[in-house]
Amino acid sequence: MSVNNAKNIVVIGGGTGTFVVLKGLKRTPHHLTAIVAMSDSGGSNKRIRDEFGLLPTSDIRQCLVALSGENGGAGILRKLFMYRFEKGEGISGMTFGNLFMAALSDILGSQAEAIRQTANVLRIHGQVIPVTLTKTNLFAQYENGEILKEEHLIDEPPHDGKLKITSVSLKPKASANADAIQAIKKADLIVLGPGDLYTSVIPNLLVDDIPQAISGSKAKKVYVLNLMTKFGQTYNFTAQDHIRVLRTYVSFDTVIVNSTPISPSALTVYAKYHEIPVADNLTQTSDMKIIRKDVVSRHMNSKAKSDTLVRSLIRHDSKKLAAVLVSML
């Protein structure tokens, strides 16, 4: 495909799921935009918010790195931005990229401008946009009436993780970033997920005017179904459960489902955390197309010792997933 025929692809989410999607699509000639949730409060993000008074930067950083060049000087910067300090009192667990953007925000007097300038430094293919510039927190209410008011507590619950979430909200209410609305309006393809349903995908849809903009867009809208359930969020959820919940916030016309079994060694590890592959119990309907493809990576991921957060071991394969998404265009 020539650059003249390039389409506008908008990926909405946050975390490693969005990183994987962008990394694969970066190799295509299409115009890419990542719209990223701004309610993360775990790990180094908590310190960025509490000590610097900034919006969370980890998911923004991951998206910038995903879209950055991988060769030459840009390749070195890419590694540098993902570097996590493992030594040093007060700095252990922090990433260089988060500290860089915090410093740049102070120098420029604007976090939004710091993100744009960081994109230039990394020579990214596309753009990364915070879904909102409002400083807000994610609240979740559970079936027993309990309410948790920070994203990292929802992500790694201090309570019985088998409890179902009955509602989520942002407090204070968040206003949409105008750049995010414009990107959605221009989109030819909108990709939701993959990523933790209640802490990566849905928080974007809780921002004022974002679901309306998606619903009003003429773009094709696809949801990339998660590979595994998430203890504390989607315990024992099937594919239908994921779609039922997501469709209470926004409509979409296609779902991509992995058709290949997860490796037994990975399943053994996930079982310790009460997590299992998402069961595919979907049936074709007139308003939703189901695409079943081998989109899982054979690689098992690891994390730095100083990283205190729980990370996914098995992820989608960037190249395979990008091929399926591009075929929709």
Secondary structure, DSSP 8 states (H G I E B T S, - for coil): --GGG--EEEEEE-HHHHHHHHHHHTTSSSEEEEEE-----STHHHHHHHHH-----HHHHHHHHHHS--SHHHHHHHHHHH-B--SSTTTTT-BHHHHHHHHHHHHHT-HHHHHHHHHHHHT-SSEEEESB-S--EEEEEETTS-EE-SHHHHHS-SS-TTS-EEEEEEES--BB-HHHHHHHHH-SEEEE-SS-IIIIIHHHHTSBTHHHHHHH--SEEEEE--SB--TTTSTT-BHHHHHHHHTTT---SEEEEE-S---HHHHHHHHHTT--B-B-----BTTBEEEEE--B-S------TT--S---SS-B-HHHHHHHHHHT-
